Amino acid sequence: MIMMRVNNKLFLATAALAMLAGCGGGSSSTPTPSSAIKISGDLTPSVGESVALIATVDGEKSDAANIVWKQIKGDALSLVATNSAVLAFDVKKAGDYEFSVDFTTANGNKHTETVSFTTTVKENLLNARRDFSSREGNKVSFKLSAPVDSEGKIVSVISPTSGNRVAAEFTDVKWSQVSGPDVTFDDKNTNAYTVIFSAPQVTVDTIATFAVSATHPNGNKVSDTVHLLIQDINTIPSSSIYDTVIAKVSPANTGAPMVEGLNNCIYANYFSAPCSLSRINLIGQDQPNPSVDDIMDRVITSHPWMAENFRKFLTEEDQHGDFKKLLRSVSAVVISYDIRPSYYWVATGAIHLDPEDLWLTPEQRDVIDVAPDYRSSFGQELQYVMPWRYVKDNDYASSYYPREYRFSREISDLVPDLGSLLYHELAHANDTFPSSTLNSVSGTSVYNAFQRREGQTIADKLTAAHPKGSEEMAALGQVNYRGVSPTDVQKAYTPDDVAGFFSHDNAPTQYAYSSEAEDVATLFDAAMMSARYNILRDEAVSTPRHATDSSQSYVLSWGQRGRVTDPAVMPRSKFVFDLIFPELDSDAIYTALPPVKSLKPGLSWFDVLDLSGSNAAPKQQKAYSLNSNIKVERPVELDLTRRYK
């Protein structure tokens, strides 16, 4: 998606380009200090516990400090936030542990402290994750993992619907605040395993503690605590480009040529105008054929692992060099725990990626905020839904990873979601600054350079040459993706009505009607995923979920697999492709794409996953083994609640 500015406020939209503390309940204590650093948290943890160590210095803002944690003794732990004031981790083996922390203040004063503990014996059947630090005003979320037994193994039960052995669940889950400035839990959150709120305002760094209790599948009451370090920050100017609080990020390479611009001109709360091209320009202006190292010089993240995984993906999975070429048209890549949804912003020329598509370990995933896409509640009054999914070999292209199961995955597992995300967001960047224009980019800033190209974007050219035709779908796009209230006429549309509007037009997805820029991006990402990875996108129009009769839920009025090769759509997609990738042979690529297939009306969305013609039972859920016994079942709602990139 793209970001625009309205009335000097940030507005995330799918619109045309305009402007721009320790878990487990242990008591907190402070070791005998050898410096000004105070260490808080759980200093008597037990095996299996989720732990946090919190470093603060009186009178100093930890947000402005440079902090480095190191483990110096004990069984190696998975540490994913060593640059944060809060070091959170799980203790998996008994023993003695020791850590050091360097805390360099904003004025350059360096303090060092060490802390050690010996594990205790205690049963931990519930863990809330993850203790962390947040700037005042930023998003906060905590979440539970699946119930475990005394050996740390997930407790399982037999599913009454599928007959599979699945993970058991906690019941009677209750979250509460124990100490610290009052917060207000988001009452729209319906997932009992999570709690979501905004960090309150503080005048000094302040620790808040929260408790969660539940009934374990064994019938026992269990509980845990989790800590939040609320960081006092400097007042954000009302003129700031980002005038709502965002996370602190750091360059992947602190010695990068444009590191000052990365720090101050991309994802920060304290700049009020786009920076000059001498401070931050587009990658392709300096590097017409960028290497992975060149790209990593423009990556900024909230946690170091995000940059490490991004580098690994570019190195191992960009086999055709597409992403490196497309990245020429961006100024920076921002990956932060608080980004959702992903977006491109012409004011800075950067793409911003939700790290949910980038994690490899449960510890990495723990730091990612779980607040839903703000668009997820749009269009609820309509009488149709348009589910979509990526498919490969008549099955889901990607696996489903419930957060509470604490999965790990390989870098190749990221391809379906991260690959499509990159093609989509980089299509926005190349829509704005195609590779053919990089030698002529000029102006006072990236945004000013865009202004000089007004009316010359790929979206402008696509609309002139191949306009979409359905006024009804265009209006529904504003309801579903911009939050416009539906009219009575729109509320009365049946799935058959919408199927008629959509199927007779030339857009690749419903999302394409949210803006001309999204039209370009969805035409491009679908073609590239098909061409490079043989991954196709299903699109359909169906009934919504029925409250009482599941047989009436998600019944198709219309559907297609690989709509990008529909005769009405393919000329538009090829038009976009030629402007984004003029160096590639589009005739050969599009000739090799598989032909579009119909999804049979009258069947359930889940009955049309396998189009092979076999007599196998419908693949209503993709179930696979978590271990030798437990199966993971894909929820039927996932293809409907999930939003486009």
C-alpha positions as CSV (number, residue, x, y, z in Angstrom):
1,M,0.0,0.0,0.0
2,I,1.0,3.7,-0.1
3,M,1.0,6.5,2.3
4,M,-0.3,10.0,1.7
5,R,-0.6,13.2,3.7
6,V,-4.0,14.9,4.3
7,N,-4.3,18.2,6.2
8,N,-0.7,17.9,7.5
9,K,-1.6,14.5,9.2
10,L,-0.3,11.1,8.2
11,F,-3.0,9.0,6.6
12,L,-2.3,5.4,5.7
13,A,-4.4,4.7,2.6
14,T,-4.7,2.6,-0.5
15,A,-5.3,5.8,-2.5
16,A,-3.6,7.4,-5.5
17,L,-0.3,9.0,-4.9
18,A,-0.8,12.4,-3.5
19,M,1.8,13.9,-1.1
20,L,2.8,13.8,0.1
21,A,10.5,-6.6,32.7
22,G,10.4,-10.4,33.4
23,C,7.6,-12.9,33.1
24,G,6.9,-15.7,35.5
25,G,5.9,-13.7,38.5
26,G,9.3,-13.4,40.1
27,S,10.0,-10.4,42.3
28,S,11.9,-7.5,40.9
29,S,15.2,-6.7,42.5
30,T,18.4,-4.7,41.8
31,P,21.9,-6.0,42.1
32,T,24.6,-4.2,44.0
33,P,25.5,-1.6,41.3
34,S,29.0,-0.9,40.0
35,S,27.7,2.0,37.9
36,A,24.7,4.2,37.5
37,I,22.8,1.5,35.7
38,K,19.8,-0.1,37.5
39,I,18.9,-3.6,36.5
40,S,15.3,-4.6,37.2
41,G,13.4,-7.7,36.3
42,D,13.3,-11.3,37.3
43,L,16.6,-12.3,38.8
44,T,15.5,-15.7,40.1
45,P,14.0,-17.3,37.0
46,S,13.2,-21.0,36.5
47,V,13.7,-23.2,33.6
48,G,11.0,-22.7,30.9
49,E,10.3,-19.2,32.1
50,S,10.1,-16.1,29.9
51,V,12.5,-13.6,31.5
52,A,13.4,-9.9,31.1
53,L,16.3,-7.8,32.3
54,I,15.7,-4.0,32.3
55,A,18.5,-1.5,32.2
56,T,17.8,2.1,33.2
57,V,19.8,5.1,34.4
58,D,18.2,7.8,36.6
59,G,17.7,11.0,34.7
60,E,18.5,9.5,31.3
61,K,16.1,8.7,28.5
62,S,16.8,5.1,27.5
63,D,15.3,5.8,24.1
64,A,18.1,8.2,23.3
65,A,20.8,5.9,24.6
66,N,23.0,3.4,22.8
67,I,22.5,0.1,24.6
68,V,24.3,-3.2,24.0
69,W,23.6,-6.4,25.9
70,K,25.9,-9.5,25.9
71,Q,25.7,-12.9,27.4
72,I,28.9,-13.8,29.1
73,K,28.0,-17.1,30.9
74,G,25.6,-19.9,30.7
75,D,23.9,-22.0,28.0
76,A,23.6,-20.0,24.8
77,L,20.3,-18.1,24.7
78,S,18.3,-16.7,21.7
79,L,18.7,-13.0,22.2
80,V,16.9,-10.9,19.6
81,A,16.8,-7.4,21.2
82,T,20.3,-6.8,22.4
83,N,20.0,-3.2,21.4
84,S,17.0,-2.5,23.7
85,A,16.8,-1.4,27.3
86,V,14.8,-4.6,27.9
87,L,16.5,-7.9,27.2
88,A,13.8,-10.6,27.1
89,F,14.5,-14.3,26.5
90,D,13.4,-17.9,27.5
91,V,15.6,-19.9,29.9
92,K,15.6,-23.5,28.5
93,K,18.3,-25.1,30.6
94,A,19.2,-25.0,34.3
95,G,22.4,-23.3,35.3
96,D,24.3,-20.1,36.1
97,Y,23.9,-17.2,33.7
98,E,25.6,-13.8,33.5
99,F,25.1,-10.8,31.2
100,S,26.7,-7.4,30.7
101,V,25.1,-4.2,29.4
102,D,26.7,-1.1,28.1
103,F,24.5,2.0,28.3
104,T,25.9,5.1,26.5
105,T,23.8,8.2,27.2
106,A,22.8,10.8,24.6
107,N,25.7,13.0,25.8
108,G,28.3,10.3,25.4
109,N,28.6,9.0,29.0
110,K,29.2,5.3,29.1
111,H,28.0,3.0,31.9
112,T,28.6,-0.7,32.2
113,E,26.9,-3.2,34.5
114,T,26.8,-7.0,34.9
115,V,24.0,-9.1,36.2
116,S,23.9,-12.9,37.0
117,F,21.4,-15.4,38.3
118,T,21.0,-19.1,38.9
119,T,17.9,-20.8,37.7
120,T,15.3,-22.1,40.3
121,V,13.0,-25.1,40.1
122,K,9.4,-24.0,39.4
123,E,6.6,-25.3,37.1
124,N,5.9,-22.8,34.3
125,L,2.7,-23.8,32.4
126,L,1.8,-20.3,31.1
127,N,4.1,-17.7,29.5
128,A,3.1,-14.2,28.4
129,R,5.4,-12.7,25.8
130,R,7.2,-10.5,25.3
131,D,8.6,-8.0,27.9
132,F,9.9,-5.0,26.0
133,S,10.4,-1.3,25.8
134,S,8.1,1.1,24.0
135,R,8.1,4.8,23.4
136,E,5.2,6.6,25.2
137,G,2.3,6.7,22.8
138,N,3.4,3.8,20.6
139,K,1.5,0.5,20.1
140,V,1.9,-2.3,22.7
141,S,0.8,-5.9,22.7
142,F,1.4,-9.0,24.7
143,K,0.4,-12.5,23.8
144,L,0.2,-16.0,25.3
145,S,1.7,-19.2,24.0
146,A,-0.2,-22.5,23.7
147,P,-0.6,-24.5,27.0
148,V,2.4,-26.7,27.8
149,D,2.9,-29.6,30.3
150,S,5.5,-30.0,33.0
151,E,8.0,-31.0,30.4
152,G,7.4,-28.0,28.2
153,K,5.5,-29.9,25.5
154,I,2.3,-28.5,24.0
155,V,-0.8,-30.1,25.5
156,S,-3.1,-31.6,22.9
157,V,-6.7,-32.7,22.4
158,I,-8.8,-34.3,19.7
159,S,-10.6,-31.8,17.5
160,P,-14.3,-32.5,17.5
161,T,-14.7,-31.3,13.9
162,S,-11.6,-32.7,12.1
163,G,-10.6,-35.6,14.3
164,N,-7.0,-34.3,14.3
165,R,-5.0,-34.1,17.4
166,V,-4.6,-30.3,17.9
167,A,-3.2,-28.0,20.6
168,A,-5.4,-27.6,23.7
169,E,-6.5,-24.1,24.8
170,F,-6.5,-22.0,27.9
171,T,-9.9,-20.9,29.2
172,D,-11.0,-18.0,31.4
173,V,-8.1,-15.9,30.3
174,K,-8.0,-12.5,32.1
175,W,-5.5,-9.7,31.7
176,S,-5.0,-7.0,34.3
177,Q,-2.6,-4.2,35.2
178,V,-0.5,-4.6,38.3
179,S,1.5,-1.4,38.5
180,G,2.5,1.7,36.5
181,P,0.6,4.4,34.7
182,D,-2.9,3.4,33.8
183,V,-3.5,2.0,30.4
184,T,-6.7,1.2,28.5
185,F,-6.9,-2.2,26.9
186,D,-8.4,-2.2,23.3
187,D,-12.0,-3.4,23.8
188,K,-12.2,-4.2,20.0
189,N,-9.7,-7.0,20.4
190,T,-11.5,-10.3,20.5
191,N,-8.5,-12.6,20.9
192,A,-8.2,-13.6,24.5
193,Y,-4.6,-14.7,24.0
194,T,-3.6,-11.1,23.3
195,V,-3.9,-7.7,24.9
196,I,-3.4,-4.5,23.0
197,F,-3.1,-0.9,24.1
198,S,-1.1,2.3,23.6
199,A,1.8,3.1,26.0
200,P,0.7,6.0,28.2
201,Q,2.5,9.3,28.6
202,V,5.3,9.5,31.2
203,T,7.7,12.2,32.4
204,V,10.6,9.7,33.1
205,D,11.2,6.1,32.0
206,T,8.7,4.0,33.9
207,I,8.1,0.3,34.3
208,A,4.5,-1.0,34.1
209,T,3.6,-4.5,35.1
210,F,0.7,-6.6,33.8
211,A,-0.7,-10.0,34.9
212,V,-2.5,-12.7,33.0
213,S,-4.4,-15.6,34.6
214,A,-6.1,-18.6,32.9
215,T,-7.4,-22.1,33.5
216,H,-5.0,-24.7,32.1
217,P,-6.4,-27.7,30.2
218,N,-5.4,-29.8,33.3
219,G,-7.9,-27.7,35.3
220,N,-5.4,-25.7,37.3
221,K,-5.3,-22.0,37.6
222,V,-2.1,-20.6,36.1
223,S,-0.7,-17.1,35.9
224,D,2.2,-15.0,34.7
225,T,3.4,-11.4,34.7
226,V,5.0,-9.3,32.0
227,H,6.8,-5.9,32.1
228,L,6.8,-2.9,29.8
229,L,9.4,-0.1,30.0
230,I,7.6,3.0,28.9
231,Q,10.2,5.4,27.5
232,D,10.0,9.1,27.9
233,I,10.8,10.8,24.6
234,N,11.3,14.4,23.5
235,T,8.1,16.2,22.4
236,I,7.2,15.5,18.8
237,P,6.8,18.8,16.9
238,S,3.3,19.3,15.5
239,S,5.0,20.0,12.1
240,S,6.7,16.6,12.0
241,I,6.1,14.5,8.9
242,Y,5.5,11.6,11.3
243,D,3.4,13.3,14.0
244,T,2.3,10.0,15.6
245,V,4.8,8.0,17.7
246,I,6.8,5.4,15.8
247,A,9.5,3.0,16.9
248,K,13.2,3.7,17.2
249,V,15.1,2.3,14.2
250,S,18.8,2.0,13.4
251,P,20.8,1.5,10.2
252,A,21.9,-2.1,9.4
253,N,25.3,-0.6,8.5
254,T,26.3,2.3,10.7
255,G,29.1,3.2,8.3
256,A,26.8,3.5,5.3
257,P,27.4,6.5,3.0
258,M,24.1,8.1,3.7
259,V,23.7,7.0,7.3
260,E,22.8,10.6,8.5
261,G,19.9,10.7,6.1
262,L,18.8,7.2,7.1
263,N,18.8,8.2,10.8
264,N,17.0,11.5,10.4
265,C,15.0,11.6,7.1
266,I,13.2,8.3,6.7
267,Y,11.4,6.8,9.8
268,A,11.8,9.4,12.6
269,N,9.5,11.7,14.6
270,Y,11.7,14.8,14.4
271,F,11.9,16.0,10.7
272,S,9.2,18.3,9.3
273,A,10.1,18.4,5.6
274,P,11.5,15.9,3.0
275,C,15.3,15.9,3.1
276,S,17.5,16.9,0.2
277,L,18.8,14.4,-2.4
278,S,22.3,15.0,-1.0
279,R,21.2,13.6,2.3
280,I,19.1,10.7,1.0
281,N,18.5,9.8,-2.6
282,L,17.3,6.7,-4.6
283,I,19.6,3.7,-4.5
284,G,19.7,3.5,-8.3
285,Q,21.0,7.1,-8.6
286,D,24.3,5.9,-7.0
287,Q,24.2,2.2,-7.9
288,P,22.6,1.3,-11.3
289,N,23.3,-2.4,-10.5
290,P,23.2,-2.6,-6.7
291,S,24.7,-5.5,-4.9
292,V,23.2,-6.9,-1.7
293,D,25.7,-4.9,0.3
294,D,24.6,-1.7,-1.5
295,I,21.0,-2.4,-0.6
296,M,21.9,-3.2,3.0
297,D,23.5,0.2,3.2
298,R,19.9,1.6,2.9
299,V,18.2,-0.8,5.4
300,I,17.0,0.5,8.8
301,T,15.3,-1.8,11.4
302,S,14.0,-1.8,14.9
303,H,15.8,-5.1,15.7
304,P,19.1,-6.4,14.2
305,W,17.6,-9.8,13.2
306,M,15.3,-8.1,10.7
307,A,18.3,-6.8,8.7
308,E,20.0,-10.2,9.0
309,N,17.0,-12.1,7.6
310,F,16.4,-9.5,4.9
311,R,20.0,-9.9,3.7
312,K,19.7,-13.7,3.8
313,F,16.5,-13.6,1.7
314,L,18.1,-11.3,-0.9
315,T,21.1,-13.5,-1.0
316,E,19.4,-16.9,-1.3
317,E,15.9,-16.3,-2.7
318,D,16.3,-13.5,-5.3
319,Q,17.5,-16.0,-7.9
320,H,16.6,-13.8,-10.9
321,G,17.9,-10.5,-9.4
322,D,14.4,-9.0,-9.6
323,F,14.3,-7.5,-6.1
324,K,17.8,-6.0,-6.4
325,K,16.8,-4.3,-9.6
326,L,13.4,-3.1,-8.3
327,L,15.1,-1.7,-5.2
328,R,17.0,0.8,-7.3
329,S,13.8,3.0,-7.1
330,V,13.7,3.3,-3.3
331,S,15.6,5.5,-0.9
332,A,15.5,3.0,2.0
333,V,14.0,-0.1,3.3
334,V,12.4,0.2,6.8
335,I,11.5,-2.9,8.8
336,S,10.1,-2.3,12.3
337,Y,8.0,-4.2,14.8
338,D,5.3,-1.5,14.7
339,I,4.7,-1.4,11.0
340,R,1.3,-2.8,9.8
341,P,0.3,-2.8,7.1
342,S,3.4,-2.5,4.8
343,Y,3.5,0.6,2.6
344,Y,5.5,2.8,0.3
345,W,5.7,6.5,0.9
346,V,6.6,9.0,-1.8
347,A,7.5,11.7,0.8
348,T,10.6,9.8,1.6
349,G,10.9,7.3,-1.2
350,A,11.1,4.4,1.2
351,I,9.3,1.1,1.5
352,H,8.1,0.0,5.0
353,L,7.8,-3.7,5.7
354,D,5.8,-5.6,8.3
355,P,8.3,-8.1,9.8
356,E,5.5,-10.7,10.1
357,D,6.7,-11.9,6.7
358,L,10.4,-12.0,7.8
359,W,10.7,-13.9,11.1
360,L,12.5,-17.3,11.3
361,T,12.3,-18.1,15.0
362,P,9.6,-17.8,17.7
363,E,11.9,-15.5,19.6
364,Q,12.1,-13.1,16.6
365,R,8.4,-13.2,16.2
366,D,7.8,-12.4,19.8
367,V,8.9,-8.8,19.3
368,I,6.4,-8.1,16.5
369,D,3.3,-6.2,17.4
370,V,0.1,-8.1,16.9
371,A,-2.4,-5.2,16.5
372,P,-4.5,-6.0,13.4
373,D,-4.4,-4.1,10.1
374,Y,-6.5,-1.0,10.7
375,R,-8.5,-1.9,7.6
376,S,-9.7,-5.2,8.9
377,S,-13.0,-3.8,10.1
378,F,-14.0,-2.1,6.9
379,G,-16.9,-3.4,4.8
380,Q,-18.5,-5.5,7.5
381,E,-22.1,-4.4,6.5
382,L,-21.8,-5.7,3.0
383,Q,-23.5,-9.0,2.0
384,Y,-20.5,-10.4,0.1
385,V,-16.8,-11.2,0.6
386,M,-14.0,-11.6,-1.8
387,P,-11.6,-14.2,-0.5
388,W,-8.1,-14.6,-2.0
389,R,-5.1,-16.8,-1.5
390,Y,-1.8,-17.8,-3.1
391,V,-1.8,-21.4,-4.5
392,K,0.9,-23.7,-5.8
393,D,0.3,-27.3,-7.0
394,N,-3.4,-27.2,-6.0
395,D,-2.6,-26.4,-2.4
396,Y,-1.8,-23.3,-0.3
397,A,1.5,-21.8,-1.3
398,S,2.4,-21.0,2.3
399,S,1.9,-22.8,5.5
400,Y,-0.1,-21.4,8.4
401,Y,1.9,-20.6,11.5
402,P,-0.2,-20.0,14.6
403,R,1.8,-17.6,16.8
404,E,1.0,-19.5,20.0
405,Y,2.6,-22.7,18.7
406,R,6.0,-21.1,18.5
407,F,7.1,-22.3,15.1
408,S,10.5,-21.9,13.4
409,R,10.8,-21.7,9.6
410,E,13.5,-21.7,6.9
411,I,14.3,-18.7,4.7
412,S,12.7,-20.5,1.7
413,D,9.4,-20.6,3.6
414,L,9.3,-16.8,3.3
415,V,9.0,-16.8,-0.5
416,P,5.1,-16.8,-0.9
417,D,4.4,-13.9,1.5
418,L,7.6,-11.9,1.5
419,G,8.2,-12.4,-2.2
420,S,4.7,-11.1,-3.1
421,L,5.0,-8.3,-0.6
422,L,8.3,-7.1,-2.1
423,Y,6.9,-7.3,-5.7
424,H,3.9,-5.3,-4.5
425,E,5.6,-2.5,-2.6
426,L,8.5,-2.2,-5.1
427,A,5.9,-1.9,-7.8
428,H,4.7,1.3,-6.0
429,A,8.3,2.6,-6.0
430,N,8.8,1.8,-9.6
431,D,5.4,3.2,-10.5
432,T,6.7,6.5,-9.1
433,F,10.3,6.3,-10.3
434,P,10.7,3.7,-13.1
435,S,14.3,2.5,-13.8
436,S,14.2,4.5,-17.0
437,T,14.0,7.8,-15.1
438,L,16.7,7.2,-12.5
439,N,19.4,9.1,-14.5
440,S,17.2,12.2,-14.7
441,V,15.8,12.3,-11.1
442,S,16.4,15.9,-9.8
443,G,14.9,18.3,-7.4
444,T,15.2,19.4,-3.8
445,S,14.1,16.0,-2.4
446,V,12.7,12.7,-3.5
447,Y,9.2,14.1,-3.0
448,N,10.0,17.2,-5.1
449,A,11.4,14.9,-7.8
450,F,8.1,13.1,-7.8
451,Q,6.2,16.4,-8.0
452,R,8.2,17.2,-11.2
453,R,6.9,14.0,-12.7
454,E,3.2,14.8,-12.0
455,G,1.0,13.0,-14.4
456,Q,3.8,10.8,-15.7
457,T,3.6,7.8,-13.3
458,I,2.9,4.3,-14.6
459,A,-0.5,4.5,-12.9
460,D,-1.2,7.6,-14.9
461,K,-0.2,5.9,-18.1
462,L,-2.2,2.7,-17.3
463,T,-5.3,4.7,-16.6
464,A,-5.0,6.6,-19.8
465,A,-4.3,3.5,-21.9
466,H,-6.3,0.8,-20.2
467,P,-8.8,2.3,-17.7
468,K,-11.0,0.2,-15.4
469,G,-14.7,0.3,-16.1
470,S,-16.8,-0.6,-13.1
471,E,-18.1,2.4,-11.2
472,E,-19.7,0.0,-8.7
473,M,-16.4,-1.8,-7.9
474,A,-14.6,1.6,-7.7
475,A,-17.1,2.7,-5.0
476,L,-16.9,-0.6,-3.2
477,G,-13.1,-0.3,-3.1
478,Q,-13.4,2.9,-1.1
479,V,-15.7,1.1,1.4
480,N,-13.5,-2.0,1.8
481,Y,-10.1,-0.2,1.9
482,R,-10.7,3.4,2.8
483,G,-13.4,3.0,5.4
484,V,-16.1,4.9,3.5
485,S,-19.5,4.0,4.9
486,P,-21.5,1.9,2.5
487,T,-24.8,3.2,1.0
488,D,-28.1,1.3,1.3
489,V,-27.7,0.3,-2.3
490,Q,-24.2,-1.2,-1.6
491,K,-25.5,-3.0,1.5
492,A,-28.1,-4.6,-0.7
493,Y,-25.7,-6.0,-3.3
494,T,-25.7,-9.8,-3.4
495,P,-22.6,-11.9,-4.3
496,D,-24.1,-12.5,-7.7
497,D,-24.4,-8.7,-8.2
498,V,-20.7,-8.1,-7.3
499,A,-19.6,-11.1,-9.3
500,G,-21.2,-9.5,-12.3
501,F,-19.5,-6.1,-11.7
502,F,-16.1,-7.6,-11.1
503,S,-15.9,-10.5,-13.6
504,H,-16.8,-8.3,-16.5
505,D,-14.2,-5.7,-15.8
506,N,-10.4,-5.8,-16.2
507,A,-9.0,-5.4,-12.7
508,P,-6.9,-8.2,-11.2
509,T,-8.3,-7.9,-7.7
510,Q,-10.8,-6.0,-5.6
511,Y,-7.9,-4.1,-4.0
512,A,-7.1,-2.6,-7.5
513,Y,-10.2,-0.4,-7.1
514,S,-8.9,1.3,-4.0
515,S,-6.5,3.4,-6.1
516,E,-4.8,3.6,-9.5
517,A,-1.5,2.9,-7.7
518,E,-2.8,-0.4,-6.2
519,D,-4.1,-1.3,-9.6
520,V,-0.5,-1.2,-10.9
521,A,0.9,-3.1,-7.9
522,T,-1.6,-6.0,-8.0
523,L,-1.2,-6.4,-11.8
524,F,2.6,-6.6,-11.3
525,D,2.9,-8.8,-8.2
526,A,0.5,-11.5,-9.5
527,A,2.4,-11.8,-12.8
528,M,5.8,-11.9,-11.1
529,M,4.8,-14.6,-8.5
530,S,3.4,-16.7,-11.3
531,A,6.4,-16.3,-13.6
532,R,9.1,-16.6,-11.0
533,Y,7.7,-19.1,-8.4
534,N,4.7,-20.7,-10.2
535,I,2.5,-19.3,-7.4
536,L,-1.0,-18.3,-8.6
537,R,-3.6,-16.1,-6.9
538,D,-7.2,-17.2,-6.4
539,E,-9.9,-14.5,-6.5
540,A,-13.5,-15.1,-5.8
541,V,-16.8,-13.5,-4.8
542,S,-18.8,-15.5,-2.2
543,T,-21.4,-15.3,0.6
544,P,-20.0,-14.2,4.0
545,R,-19.8,-16.5,6.9
546,H,-23.3,-17.6,8.0
547,A,-24.0,-17.2,11.7
548,T,-25.7,-20.6,12.1
549,D,-25.5,-22.7,8.9
550,S,-21.9,-23.5,7.8
551,S,-23.2,-24.9,4.5
552,Q,-24.2,-21.4,3.5
553,S,-20.8,-19.9,4.4
554,Y,-18.4,-18.8,1.6
555,V,-20.4,-20.2,-1.3
556,L,-19.0,-19.0,-4.6
557,S,-20.8,-16.9,-7.1
558,W,-17.7,-16.6,-9.2
559,G,-14.0,-17.3,-9.0
560,Q,-10.7,-17.6,-10.9
561,R,-7.2,-18.9,-10.4
562,G,-4.5,-16.9,-12.2
563,R,-6.7,-14.0,-13.3
564,V,-3.7,-12.1,-14.4
565,T,-3.9,-14.2,-17.7
566,D,-7.6,-13.5,-18.2
567,P,-7.9,-11.9,-21.7
568,A,-9.3,-8.7,-20.2
569,V,-6.6,-8.4,-17.6
570,M,-3.4,-9.6,-19.2
571,P,-2.9,-6.7,-21.6
572,R,-3.0,-4.3,-18.7
573,S,-0.6,-6.4,-16.7
574,K,1.8,-6.7,-19.6
575,F,1.6,-2.9,-20.1
576,V,2.7,-2.4,-16.5
577,F,5.4,-5.1,-16.7
578,D,7.0,-3.5,-19.8
579,L,7.2,-0.1,-18.0
580,I,8.7,-1.5,-14.8
581,F,11.0,-4.1,-16.4
582,P,11.8,-2.9,-19.9
583,E,15.0,-5.0,-19.9
584,L,13.0,-8.3,-19.7
585,D,11.3,-10.2,-22.5
586,S,7.6,-9.8,-21.6
587,D,6.4,-11.7,-24.6
588,A,8.2,-14.8,-23.5
589,I,7.3,-14.4,-19.9
590,Y,3.6,-13.9,-20.4
591,T,3.4,-16.6,-23.0
592,A,4.7,-19.1,-20.4
593,L,2.2,-18.1,-17.7
594,P,-0.5,-20.7,-17.1
595,P,-4.0,-20.0,-18.4
596,V,-6.7,-18.7,-16.1
597,K,-8.9,-21.4,-14.6
598,S,-12.5,-21.0,-13.3
599,L,-13.5,-21.8,-9.7
600,K,-16.9,-23.5,-9.9
601,P,-19.9,-21.4,-8.6
602,G,-22.1,-23.0,-6.0
603,L,-19.2,-24.7,-4.2
604,S,-17.5,-23.6,-1.0
605,W,-14.4,-21.6,-1.3
606,F,-12.6,-24.5,0.4
607,D,-13.9,-27.1,-2.0
608,V,-12.2,-25.5,-5.0
609,L,-8.6,-25.5,-3.7
610,D,-7.6,-28.7,-5.5
611,L,-8.5,-28.3,-9.2
612,S,-6.5,-31.4,-10.3
613,G,-9.7,-33.4,-10.9
614,S,-8.8,-36.1,-8.4
615,N,-11.4,-37.7,-6.2
616,A,-9.6,-36.7,-3.1
617,A,-11.6,-35.1,-0.3
618,P,-11.8,-31.3,-0.4
619,K,-8.8,-29.6,1.2
620,Q,-10.8,-27.4,3.6
621,Q,-7.8,-27.0,5.8
622,K,-4.1,-27.4,5.4
623,A,-3.1,-29.6,8.3
624,Y,0.5,-30.5,9.0
625,S,2.5,-31.9,11.9
626,L,3.8,-29.7,14.6
627,N,5.5,-32.8,16.1
628,S,4.8,-36.5,15.9
629,N,1.3,-36.1,17.2
630,I,-0.1,-32.6,17.0
631,K,-1.6,-31.2,13.7
632,V,-1.9,-27.5,12.8
633,E,-5.2,-26.6,11.1
634,R,-5.6,-23.6,8.9
635,P,-8.7,-21.6,10.1
636,V,-11.4,-21.2,7.5
637,E,-11.6,-17.4,8.0
638,L,-7.9,-16.8,7.2
639,D,-8.4,-16.1,3.5
640,L,-11.2,-13.6,4.3
641,T,-9.8,-11.6,7.2
642,R,-6.3,-11.4,5.7
643,R,-5.8,-8.1,3.9
644,Y,-3.9,-7.3,0.7
645,K,-0.4,-6.1,0.9
